[in-house]
């Protein structure tokens, strides 16, 4: 543990002041506006500014854009092996006490944009964010439980991360469902950090947990450096990458989005997840593909990561659907680094891998797959692009549209966003003997199709496809899975490296 972690975790005495709220930019009127909106929400919940507000943090650029154009709610369910509801509730309170980003309310105003209001731990707050869901018969009932509740939880304001706690008759133990705004956490925060700390709290009731690094180190750093020279250079590179995208719109796939089909609000991912109506698209399909990625000579010699071969298979499938040599998708990345800082500075700060909260980014991949180029050329080009985009993943993405020509900005906002996303993550192998099991992680941001992939082991690729049921169907997803598998096997076959990309699938 870094020596300054415990010091950084000590809560401030009293509410935040002007100097504590970086996006007020030293302007008293802006600070007062933020406080006014915050107090309206607090009053509705029986809370107060002076007693209950721990921090006000700026929501960073990518998450602000994501919140405006896509759905951002996820549904996550856990089952304990032997804890009662009372024991699990106590352990949740212990854990949430060191997870400030899981104790937040959205505050939005014209002068400062979107903010997280972090609420101090208290009985009143925990009563608001942890609901008693009664008794269920089986763990499967958790997966479809309607977690909507009283008036103050179905309209603003609501906790951005809230929990429904239930007792399960068949297992004689408790479980819970999180319905949470993805801006407050990422998969690492919940499935790794939170699950680990909650397991410790269950095993050691009444004992406080060691502190975690405070998220304000990330959020405030992002805001302070988003107008720096490195951030501006990253912005310019992304804008250059996307210029002319309107002329390449023939490569956009799927051809429809949730917004373009004018689906009713009750069919949105947010509402379906809230009500427990887990459609086939939200559940998705998963396949384990036996293929030796690790011992592939070309990948090894040329140092091509597995993710590039997998992404290339997805990109080629896009061209096979549209007949055009382009592919567009958001590339979700964990981006676990202090934003826009020299690594030598970041290395002196608390380990960001230990910090609960969202750091995700999603640079837009705009790929040109010339069918006359060799597969080797494509993979090397994609690898170079991936390295550049990863290095520049943190930037003021909200300024992209205003920096593009109007026709490109319109195409980006109305046609590209919401169509497709690619997410490569380590595969977490479940431990059947663990005292806490994650049994559901559902959500896909109203995106037409999402590719969730990773390596189970050296010889097994896991691909999970989720889709929007208003746009695609089960057969479309199964066809996409089959096409992906065929493309990946063609890519990995050592005899195809010098063949033209256009030969794939023929």
Secondary structure, DSSP 8 states (H G I E B T S, - for coil): --TTHHHHHS--SSS--GGG-GGGTT-HHHHHHHHHHHHHHHHHTT--HHHHEEEEEE--HHHHHHHHHS--EEEEEEEESS--HHHHHHHHHHHHTT-GGGSEEEEEETTTEEEEEEE---HHHHHHHEEEEEEESSHHHHHT-----SHHHHSSS--SEEEEEEEETTTTEEEEEEEEEGGG--HIIIIIIIHHHHHHHHHSTT--------THHHHHHHHHHTTSHHHHHHHHHHHHHHTTGGGGGGG-SSS--TTTTT--GGGSHHHHHHHT---HHHH-EEEEEE---TT-HHHHHTT--HHHHHHHHHHHHHHHHHSSSEEEEEEEE---S-TT--HHHHTTS--GGG--S---EEEEEEEE--TTSBHHHHHHHHHHHHHHHHHT--S-GGGHHHHS-HHHHHHIIIIITTTEEEEE-------TT-SEEEEEEE--TT-SEEEEEEEEETTEEEEEEEE-TTT--HHHHHHHHHHHHHHHHHHHSGGGTTSBGGGTT-
